[in-house]
Amino acid sequence: MMIQAVALPLLGAFIGWVTNKLAIRSLFYPREPIRIPILKFELQGLLPRRRADLARDVGRIVEQDLLPLERILEKLQTDEMQREISATASELMIARMHESLPRFVPQSLIRVLEQAIRGISQREAPLILEKALARIEEVMRREVRLGDVIEEQMRQYEICDLERIVTSVAARELRQIEWMGAALGFLIGLLQTLLVWLLP
């Protein structure tokens, strides 16, 4: 009876641990479909089998919910972005002016022109940004779909790389799932032992 009392919970823990470990492995393996002719059944890991569906759904979710185009454009319409555009435009125009002006032009005049360019860029930056973003939005809505880009990238991703990412990010949680299986199996084995003792 003592051997039974120890063996059943330990065996249950082992079975629970192995079952959950196999369930986690079945996310990625087998990579290629294995056909069982007698049962007319095809065995393949969840991610390799549903890779195309996963890529499509992730692309759609990112595009519609996580990173919509409106949110991206909104992040570009900030005071900091306007200052950056103004500064960049000013420096580009000033550099081009220095290349174009003859060497005999007085430095005092050049400094006045530089100040004028910076002032114009600072005043016009909001309008330039607004028009540029409107054009970018139009082109992106017509020609670029973020969801399609993400879907294509995910389709090209190797399953082994995806497995490495998932296991590195969720290693602790995956181990917890395995040990939860062991704990549940142990409790079931303990319950079986109690039932064997209590029932005639």
Backbone as CSV, one residue per row, in Angstrom:
resi,resn,N_x,N_y,N_z,CA_x,CA_y,CA_z,C_x,C_y,C_z
1,MET,0.832,-1.217,0.000,0.000,0.000,0.000,0.863,1.263,0.000
2,MET,1.978,1.204,0.736,2.845,2.371,0.774,3.477,2.628,-0.586
3,ILE,3.879,1.533,-1.243,4.453,1.697,-2.591,3.415,2.301,-3.534
4,GLN,2.186,1.825,-3.425,1.102,2.347,-4.256,0.840,3.817,-3.945
5,ALA,0.884,4.155,-2.647,0.623,5.532,-2.233,1.669,6.486,-2.791
6,VAL,2.893,6.018,-2.938,3.959,6.870,-3.487,3.972,6.817,-5.015
7,ALA,3.750,5.625,-5.563,3.897,5.426,-7.006,2.824,6.150,-7.802
8,LEU,1.573,6.082,-7.349,0.487,6.701,-8.130,0.658,8.214,-8.277
9,PRO,0.912,8.972,-7.207,1.121,10.415,-7.392,2.344,10.728,-8.253
10,LEU,3.449,9.973,-8.052,4.650,10.225,-8.857,4.417,9.902,-10.321
11,LEU,3.724,8.791,-10.573,3.413,8.429,-11.951,2.486,9.469,-12.581
12,GLY,1.509,9.935,-11.804,0.611,10.978,-12.311,1.364,12.258,-12.628
13,ALA,2.319,12.634,-11.747,3.123,13.841,-11.983,3.944,13.684,-13.252
14,PHE,4.537,12.524,-13.438,5.353,12.282,-14.633,4.502,12.347,-15.898
15,ILE,3.334,11.695,-15.848,2.449,11.702,-17.023,1.979,13.118,-17.334
16,GLY,1.606,13.890,-16.302,1.162,15.267,-16.518,2.262,16.135,-17.104
17,TRP,3.490,15.951,-16.604,4.619,16.738,-17.105,4.912,16.392,-18.564
18,VAL,4.959,15.094,-18.866,5.240,14.661,-20.244,4.139,15.122,-21.190
19,THR,2.889,15.017,-20.750,1.754,15.418,-21.601,1.845,16.889,-21.971
20,ASN,2.099,17.754,-20.981,2.187,19.184,-21.271,3.422,19.515,-22.103
21,LYS,4.526,18.815,-21.854,5.733,19.032,-22.656,5.476,18.665,-24.113
22,LEU,4.790,17.537,-24.340,4.453,17.133,-25.701,3.485,18.119,-26.346
23,ALA,2.545,18.643,-25.547,1.596,19.623,-26.083,2.324,20.881,-26.548
24,ILE,3.316,21.326,-25.770,4.100,22.509,-26.170,4.914,22.210,-27.418
25,ARG,5.525,21.023,-27.458,6.310,20.647,-28.637,5.443,20.552,-29.882
26,SER,4.167,20.165,-29.693,3.280,20.014,-30.852,2.930,21.358,-31.483
27,LEU,3.279,22.464,-30.822,3.123,23.766,-31.468,4.042,23.881,-32.684
28,PHE,5.219,23.256,-32.616,6.236,23.423,-33.650,6.555,22.146,-34.427
29,TYR,6.244,20.991,-33.861,6.616,19.717,-34.488,5.403,18.828,-34.656
30,PRO,5.427,17.963,-35.692,6.420,17.893,-36.758,6.304,19.072,-37.722
31,ARG,7.455,19.459,-38.271,7.485,20.608,-39.183,6.767,20.285,-40.503
32,GLU,7.049,19.105,-41.019,6.406,18.664,-42.264,5.272,17.696,-41.918
33,PRO,4.197,17.715,-42.706,3.064,16.832,-42.400,3.430,15.356,-42.509
34,ILE,2.951,14.580,-41.546,3.152,13.134,-41.543,1.778,12.490,-41.738
35,ARG,1.643,11.728,-42.806,0.359,11.096,-43.113,0.316,9.687,-42.531
36,ILE,-0.785,9.401,-41.852,-1.012,8.066,-41.303,-2.098,7.417,-42.167
37,PRO,-1.710,6.557,-43.115,-2.667,6.068,-44.118,-3.825,5.273,-43.546
38,ILE,-3.584,4.453,-42.551,-4.658,3.604,-42.029,-5.763,4.462,-41.415
39,LEU,-5.357,5.485,-40.648,-6.344,6.347,-39.987,-6.794,7.507,-40.863
40,LYS,-6.137,7.653,-42.052,-6.411,8.792,-42.930,-6.292,10.099,-42.153
41,PHE,-5.175,10.223,-41.471,-4.944,11.357,-40.569,-3.597,11.977,-40.897
42,GLU,-3.528,13.307,-40.843,-2.286,14.020,-41.121,-1.828,14.740,-39.861
43,LEU,-0.599,14.495,-39.474,-0.047,15.055,-38.242,0.978,16.123,-38.589
44,GLN,0.770,17.333,-38.046,1.711,18.431,-38.252,1.568,19.427,-37.112
45,GLY,2.673,20.089,-36.762,2.642,21.080,-35.691,1.689,22.220,-36.010
46,LEU,1.157,22.828,-34.948,0.155,23.885,-35.121,0.688,25.056,-35.931
47,LEU,1.866,25.579,-35.567,2.396,26.759,-36.263,2.801,26.456,-37.707
48,PRO,3.486,25.346,-37.984,3.755,25.050,-39.397,2.476,24.873,-40.218
49,ARG,1.454,24.261,-39.615,0.211,24.001,-40.349,-0.591,25.277,-40.587
50,ARG,-0.618,26.153,-39.572,-1.448,27.363,-39.661,-0.615,28.615,-39.919
51,ARG,0.550,28.434,-40.477,1.479,29.557,-40.686,0.860,30.676,-41.521
52,ALA,0.231,30.311,-42.629,-0.361,31.316,-43.511,-1.490,32.061,-42.802
53,ASP,-2.342,31.321,-42.080,-3.439,31.960,-41.348,-2.899,32.886,-40.265
54,LEU,-1.867,32.423,-39.563,-1.266,33.234,-38.508,-0.677,34.523,-39.073
55,ALA,0.047,34.415,-40.186,0.652,35.596,-40.810,-0.421,36.591,-41.230
56,ARG,-1.503,36.078,-41.843,-2.579,36.964,-42.293,-3.263,37.650,-41.121
57,ASP,-3.542,36.895,-40.060,-4.243,37.465,-38.908,-3.386,38.467,-38.151
58,VAL,-2.091,38.158,-37.997,-1.198,39.102,-37.318,-1.089,40.389,-38.121
59,GLY,-0.939,40.283,-39.438,-0.879,41.479,-40.278,-2.139,42.317,-40.166
60,ARG,-3.301,41.658,-40.184,-4.559,42.390,-40.081,-4.700,43.076,-38.723
61,ILE,-4.342,42.366,-37.648,-4.475,42.931,-36.304,-3.545,44.121,-36.121
62,VAL,-2.300,43.988,-36.597,-1.347,45.096,-36.463,-1.832,46.311,-37.243
63,GLU,-2.293,46.075,-38.464,-2.717,47.189,-39.310,-3.976,47.876,-38.774
64,GLN,-4.922,47.097,-38.298,-6.206,47.669,-37.893,-6.221,48.141,-36.443
65,ASP,-5.555,47.410,-35.555,-5.697,47.685,-34.129,-4.434,48.219,-33.456
66,LEU,-3.291,47.590,-33.730,-2.077,47.949,-32.997,-1.353,49.150,-33.593
67,LEU,-1.303,49.231,-34.918,-0.540,50.297,-35.551,-1.280,50.824,-36.778
68,PRO,-2.467,51.413,-36.589,-3.196,51.940,-37.745,-2.466,53.127,-38.355
69,LEU,-2.713,53.347,-39.647,-2.041,54.427,-40.379,-2.292,55.784,-39.729
70,GLU,-3.509,55.998,-39.251,-3.836,57.282,-38.634,-2.963,57.542,-37.411
71,ARG,-2.670,56.484,-36.657,-1.841,56.628,-35.456,-0.405,56.983,-35.828
72,ILE,0.103,56.363,-36.889,1.454,56.661,-37.341,1.562,58.125,-37.775
73,LEU,0.595,58.573,-38.571,0.623,59.959,-39.050,0.447,60.949,-37.901
74,GLU,-0.365,60.562,-36.931,-0.566,61.425,-35.763,0.745,61.630,-35.004
75,LYS,1.548,60.540,-34.909,2.832,60.645,-34.218,3.808,61.552,-34.962
76,LEU,3.610,61.689,-36.278,4.490,62.557,-37.070,4.098,64.033,-36.965
77,GLN,2.860,64.296,-36.549,2.366,65.681,-36.485,2.574,66.276,-35.095
78,THR,3.796,66.260,-34.635,4.108,66.803,-33.318,4.980,68.040,-33.465
79,ASP,5.051,68.829,-32.387,5.893,70.025,-32.411,7.357,69.658,-32.639
80,GLU,7.791,68.559,-32.028,9.179,68.137,-32.198,9.474,67.776,-33.645
81,MET,8.508,67.082,-34.281,8.698,66.716,-35.682,8.735,67.958,-36.564
82,GLN,7.882,68.933,-36.264,7.894,70.179,-37.027,9.228,70.903,-36.879
83,ARG,9.764,70.908,-35.670,11.075,71.549,-35.460,12.170,70.818,-36.228
84,GLU,12.096,69.479,-36.232,13.099,68.704,-36.958,13.029,68.981,-38.456
85,ILE,11.799,69.008,-38.985,11.632,69.278,-40.415,12.117,70.672,-40.744
86,SER,11.769,71.638,-39.894,12.197,73.020,-40.114,13.714,73.130,-40.115
87,ALA,14.362,72.502,-39.120,15.822,72.573,-39.022,16.492,71.889,-40.208
88,THR,15.971,70.716,-40.580,16.556,69.977,-41.708,16.402,70.751,-43.006
89,ALA,15.204,71.288,-43.240,14.974,72.067,-44.462,15.874,73.294,-44.501
90,SER,16.022,73.958,-43.352,16.878,75.153,-43.293,18.312,74.811,-43.654
91,GLU,18.838,73.744,-43.033,20.238,73.388,-43.283,20.454,72.978,-44.734
92,LEU,19.494,72.253,-45.317,19.629,71.860,-46.719,19.620,73.074,-47.644
93,MET,18.698,74.012,-47.387,18.625,75.204,-48.239,19.844,76.095,-48.066
94,ILE,20.337,76.205,-46.834,21.530,77.026,-46.585,22.754,76.400,-47.258
95,ALA,22.859,75.084,-47.176,23.978,74.406,-47.836,23.915,74.610,-49.342
96,ARG,22.720,74.485,-49.912,22.561,74.711,-51.350,22.876,76.166,-51.724
97,MET,22.485,77.110,-50.848,22.776,78.528,-51.103,24.283,78.766,-51.128
98,HIS,25.000,78.170,-50.169,26.456,78.336,-50.121,27.123,77.777,-51.378
99,GLU,26.572,76.686,-51.912,27.121,76.111,-53.136,26.871,76.994,-54.343
100,SER,25.739,77.719,-54.322,25.323,78.488,-55.504,25.902,79.904,-55.526
101,LEU,26.105,80.522,-54.375,26.553,81.915,-54.332,28.015,82.039,-54.741
102,PRO,28.339,83.110,-55.470,29.758,83.363,-55.789,30.548,83.699,-54.527
103,ARG,31.861,83.511,-54.585,32.711,83.706,-53.426,32.798,85.168,-52.996
104,PHE,32.543,86.094,-53.925,32.716,87.509,-53.579,31.529,88.092,-52.805
105,VAL,30.465,87.320,-52.601,29.315,87.831,-51.847,29.743,88.050,-50.400
106,PRO,29.446,89.214,-49.830,29.889,89.511,-48.462,29.262,88.557,-47.435
107,GLN,30.054,88.275,-46.386,29.582,87.393,-45.319,28.376,87.964,-44.588
108,SER,28.331,89.258,-44.470,27.193,89.878,-43.784,25.889,89.597,-44.537
109,LEU,25.943,89.650,-45.870,24.754,89.352,-46.677,24.385,87.872,-46.554
110,ILE,25.403,87.018,-46.527,25.146,85.579,-46.389,24.455,85.284,-45.065
111,ARG,24.916,85.952,-43.978,24.291,85.735,-42.677,22.833,86.198,-42.668
112,VAL,22.553,87.327,-43.350,21.171,87.811,-43.455,20.308,86.802,-44.205
113,LEU,20.853,86.246,-45.288,20.103,85.252,-46.064,19.855,83.982,-45.238
114,GLU,20.862,83.585,-44.473,20.693,82.396,-43.621,19.570,82.606,-42.612
115,GLN,19.552,83.780,-41.966,18.490,84.084,-40.994,17.122,84.100,-41.672
116,ALA,17.068,84.649,-42.892,15.789,84.703,-43.615,15.310,83.287,-43.941
117,ILE,16.238,82.426,-44.384,15.866,81.041,-44.713,15.352,80.320,-43.479
118,ARG,16.033,80.487,-42.339,15.608,79.826,-41.104,14.226,80.332,-40.661
119,GLY,14.006,81.631,-40.796,12.705,82.188,-40.412,11.579,81.662,-41.281
120,ILE,11.817,81.608,-42.595,10.795,81.097,-43.521,10.512,79.624,-43.233
121,SER,11.573,78.825,-43.020,11.394,77.392,-42.745,10.589,77.179,-41.471
122,GLN,10.888,77.982,-40.445,10.180,77.829,-39.176,8.705,78.168,-39.322
123,ARG,8.403,79.210,-40.113,7.001,79.594,-40.290,6.243,78.605,-41.164
124,GLU,6.917,78.090,-42.171,6.240,77.233,-43.151,6.244,75.754,-42.777
125,ALA,7.007,75.388,-41.742,7.128,73.965,-41.391,5.785,73.286,-41.134
126,PRO,4.866,73.885,-40.355,3.579,73.207,-40.128,2.810,72.936,-41.419
127,LEU,2.796,73.912,-42.328,2.067,73.733,-43.587,2.747,72.681,-44.456
128,ILE,4.088,72.725,-44.490,4.838,71.728,-45.271,4.560,70.325,-44.746
129,LEU,4.604,70.199,-43.415,4.353,68.893,-42.805,2.942,68.411,-43.094
130,GLU,1.974,69.297,-42.972,0.581,68.924,-43.212,0.381,68.438,-44.643
131,LYS,0.938,69.168,-45.614,0.789,68.775,-47.016,1.542,67.483,-47.309
132,ALA,2.740,67.350,-46.723,3.530,66.145,-46.960,2.831,64.918,-46.396
133,LEU,2.276,65.035,-45.183,1.598,63.897,-44.565,0.318,63.532,-45.316
134,ALA,-0.377,64.554,-45.826,-1.577,64.266,-46.609,-1.217,63.473,-47.862
135,ARG,-0.117,63.856,-48.471,0.333,63.145,-49.670,0.798,61.731,-49.318
136,ILE,1.550,61.614,-48.213,2.026,60.303,-47.774,0.840,59.382,-47.469
137,GLU,-0.162,59.916,-46.768,-1.345,59.117,-46.437,-2.050,58.635,-47.692
138,GLU,-2.175,59.528,-48.670,-2.838,59.159,-49.922,-2.091,58.025,-50.628
139,VAL,-0.768,58.167,-50.705,0.041,57.151,-51.385,-0.002,55.824,-50.618
140,MET,0.111,55.887,-49.287,0.126,54.660,-48.492,-1.210,53.938,-48.557
141,ARG,-2.296,54.686,-48.531,-3.613,54.039,-48.620,-3.817,53.384,-49.975
142,ARG,-3.218,53.968,-51.001,-3.405,53.437,-52.343,-2.430,52.313,-52.672
143,GLU,-1.186,52.442,-52.218,-0.151,51.533,-52.700,0.481,50.657,-51.617
144,VAL,0.396,51.064,-50.361,1.081,50.327,-49.296,0.073,49.924,-48.236
145,ARG,0.033,48.612,-47.963,-0.794,48.103,-46.870,0.128,47.448,-45.856
146,LEU,0.153,48.029,-44.660,1.047,47.536,-43.620,0.777,46.065,-43.307
147,GLY,-0.504,45.689,-43.289,-0.856,44.303,-43.001,-0.273,43.345,-44.021
148,ASP,-0.269,43.740,-45.304,0.290,42.883,-46.347,1.801,42.734,-46.186
149,VAL,2.457,43.829,-45.798,3.905,43.786,-45.591,4.254,42.833,-44.450
150,ILE,3.517,42.956,-43.341,3.760,42.088,-42.180,3.467,40.634,-42.534
151,GLU,2.366,40.406,-43.244,2.018,39.036,-43.636,3.115,38.418,-44.492
152,GLU,3.616,39.193,-45.454,4.672,38.678,-46.332,5.942,38.360,-45.538
153,GLN,6.300,39.243,-44.607,7.492,39.015,-43.797,7.343,37.760,-42.933
154,MET,6.161,37.586,-42.350,5.935,36.420,-41.499,5.930,35.124,-42.307
155,ARG,5.436,35.179,-43.530,5.448,33.981,-44.381,6.884,33.562,-44.707
156,GLN,7.772,34.543,-44.812,9.165,34.245,-45.141,9.967,33.812,-43.915
157,TYR,9.391,34.013,-42.738,10.101,33.676,-41.503,10.164,32.167,-41.334
158,GLU,11.339,31.655,-41.023,11.503,30.220,-40.819,10.856,29.805,-39.498
159,ILE,10.241,28.620,-39.490,9.589,28.123,-38.280,10.603,27.957,-37.144
160,CYS,11.824,27.533,-37.473,12.839,27.358,-36.423,13.172,28.697,-35.766
161,ASP,13.186,29.791,-36.554,13.425,31.118,-35.983,12.245,31.548,-35.114
162,LEU,11.038,31.257,-35.597,9.844,31.585,-34.814,9.825,30.806,-33.501
163,GLU,10.209,29.537,-33.563,10.278,28.729,-32.344,11.296,29.311,-31.365
164,ARG,12.449,29.717,-31.886,13.483,30.285,-31.023,12.994,31.558,-30.331
165,ILE,12.269,32.399,-31.060,11.756,33.640,-30.479,10.725,33.333,-29.397
166,VAL,9.774,32.444,-29.726,8.708,32.121,-28.766,9.290,31.507,-27.502
167,THR,10.217,30.554,-27.673,10.772,29.882,-26.497,11.671,30.801,-25.684
168,SER,12.328,31.758,-26.332,13.176,32.680,-25.571,12.329,33.707,-24.821
169,VAL,11.240,34.157,-25.449,10.385,35.157,-24.805,9.550,34.527,-23.694
170,ALA,9.009,33.338,-23.951,8.066,32.724,-23.009,8.647,31.488,-22.336
171,ALA,9.968,31.426,-22.180,10.590,30.223,-21.598,10.059,29.942,-20.200
172,ARG,9.955,30.978,-19.367,9.482,30.769,-17.993,8.047,30.271,-17.976
173,GLU,7.196,30.884,-18.800,5.786,30.488,-18.827,5.620,29.059,-19.355
174,LEU,6.423,28.700,-20.352,6.339,27.338,-20.890,6.759,26.315,-19.844
175,ARG,7.800,26.632,-19.077,8.206,25.726,-17.987,7.116,25.629,-16.925
176,GLN,6.453,26.760,-16.652,5.362,26.734,-15.677,4.234,25.825,-16.139
177,ILE,3.941,25.859,-17.440,2.896,24.976,-17.978,3.282,23.511,-17.772
178,GLU,4.564,23.192,-18.023,5.016,21.818,-17.828,4.868,21.395,-16.366
179,TRP,5.296,22.265,-15.439,5.237,21.917,-14.021,3.799,21.914,-13.490
180,MET,2.939,22.742,-14.098,1.525,22.682,-13.727,0.928,21.334,-14.107
181,GLY,1.347,20.812,-15.255,0.908,19.474,-15.643,1.369,18.431,-14.642
182,ALA,2.634,18.581,-14.178,3.153,17.646,-13.185,2.377,17.760,-11.879
183,ALA,2.095,19.002,-11.453,1.364,19.205,-10.197,-0.048,18.634,-10.293
184,LEU,-0.710,18.872,-11.416,-2.069,18.351,-11.594,-2.066,16.830,-11.631
185,GLY,-1.079,16.257,-12.340,-0.971,14.804,-12.384,-0.700,14.219,-11.010
186,PHE,0.126,14.909,-10.203,0.410,14.454,-8.844,-0.867,14.449,-8.003
187,LEU,-1.662,15.531,-8.127,-2.907,15.609,-7.360,-3.892,14.520,-7.783
188,ILE,-3.951,14.249,-9.075,-4.846,13.191,-9.557,-4.389,11.835,-9.020
189,GLY,-3.066,11.603,-9.059,-2.541,10.352,-8.506,-2.812,10.232,-7.014
190,LEU,-2.696,11.336,-6.291,-2.987,11.336,-4.854,-4.458,11.028,-4.602
191,LEU,-5.328,11.632,-5.432,-6.761,11.365,-5.302,-7.076,9.900,-5.584
192,GLN,-6.415,9.317,-6.568,-6.611,7.890,-6.867,-6.185,7.028,-5.679
193,THR,-5.062,7.411,-5.078,-4.588,6.660,-3.912,-5.605,6.715,-2.783
194,LEU,-6.156,7.924,-2.534,-7.156,8.065,-1.474,-8.395,7.242,-1.774
195,LEU,-8.812,7.239,-3.038,-9.991,6.453,-3.405,-9.742,4.961,-3.216
196,VAL,-8.518,4.513,-3.560,-8.186,3.090,-3.379,-8.240,2.711,-1.891
197,TRP,-7.766,3.624,-1.048,-7.772,3.345,0.401,-9.172,3.397,1.003
198,LEU,-9.982,4.355,0.509,-11.290,4.563,1.135,-12.337,3.556,0.641
199,LEU,-12.245,3.228,-0.646,-13.262,2.328,-1.196,-12.887,0.877,-0.919
200,PRO,-13.842,0.057,-0.549,-13.550,-1.367,-0.248,-13.189,-2.120,-1.529
